[in-house]
Amino acid sequence: MANGDREPFAAFVALDWGDRKHVWALQLAGSEEVEQGEIEATPEAVEAWAAGLAQRFGGRAVAVALEQSRGALLFMLAKYEHLVLYPVHPGTLANYRKALCPSGAKDDPTDGALLLDLLRRHRDRLRAWEPDTAQVRTLQFLVEDRRRLVQEKTRQSNRLTARLKLYFPQVLSWFDDVDSALVGDLLRRWPTLEELQRARPATLEEFFHQHNCRSAERLRERQEQIRQATPATRDAAVIASSVSLVKILVALLATLREGIAELDRQIAEQFAQQPDAALFEALPGAGPVLAPRLLAALGTRRERYPDFRTCHSGIETFRHRPVVIALFATRASAQGL
């Protein structure tokens, strides 16, 4: 939950999260003694632990630092009113460790101990978690998921390119986008050069027409390229294994294209519901992909970004400050949006 004005805190807690167990360190306000323990990484165990803190401190606020700017544990803890969460970026904790423990010795403090020390000594430099509106957070998740799917699509495209270079490199010169529906459908139907060359000209013409390739000159050029092409290899093992992998990659890319298109639809729908959508759409260079990313990165709590406030006095201000757009785009990328 959000917080700051509920101090003084009854206690300070650092949570070093893990896939199976979370390790905690707790220090009472005004005490130097540190208690430690573990929690199973299940909603039931976290519920029991949080309820125990509420009972022990009579519902008074407890500051909790965790090395997650976003994640399962953060969202689990967000529902407890008595917990004031301080997400700490992993990079911040790593730098803090370097500053305090430059030697890297084995007896250096654990991440939990460092988190607790950071929370106690430098809480004024940390920001208590204040979740944005449900609509903005939905948009944040959608644009983050889209970015990951696009990255995965690029990864699978690179794998497809590498394999085609091995046995069917002509595809890469004939078509601009190896991850397109056109290339995918062609490779599904004719996964090798030999099979493609056996196709009748009328069949190929019909195929390209179905994919909106209707230029007569371009069709003749492609027909000629296919007829004159020479196989890169005749090694049966290379060809057989490549065909199997290519069919899988083509199917993966088709699924990713469909997924990205569906997320684009949902993002557009969510973005259109935001009160400031028109403002972000008007930013120079902010198209249908970047505008929602910028809004998701900045959210509705924009007092943290004084540069952005200039837009409220007129969008023209930004036309002379392209660096501002670059800054916010960089911020969106850093947040994985």
Secondary structure, 3 states (H helix, E strand, C coil): CCCCCCCCCCEEEEEECCCCEEEEEEEECCCCCEEEEEEECCHHHHHHHHHHHHHHCCCCCEEEEECCCCCHHHHHHCCCCCEEEEECCHHHHHHHHHHHCCCCCCCCCCHHHHHHHHHHHHHHHCCCCCCCCHHHHHHHHHHHHHHHHHHHHHHHHHHHHHHHHHHCCHHHHHCCCCCCHHHHHHHHHCCCHHHHHHCCHHHHHHHHHHCCCCCHHHHHHHHHHHHHCCCCCCCHHHHHHHHHHHHHHHHHHHHHHHHHHHHHHHHHHHHHCCCCHHHHHCCCCCCCCHHHHHHHHHCCCHHHCHHHHHHHHCCHHHHCCHHHHHHHHHHHHHCCC
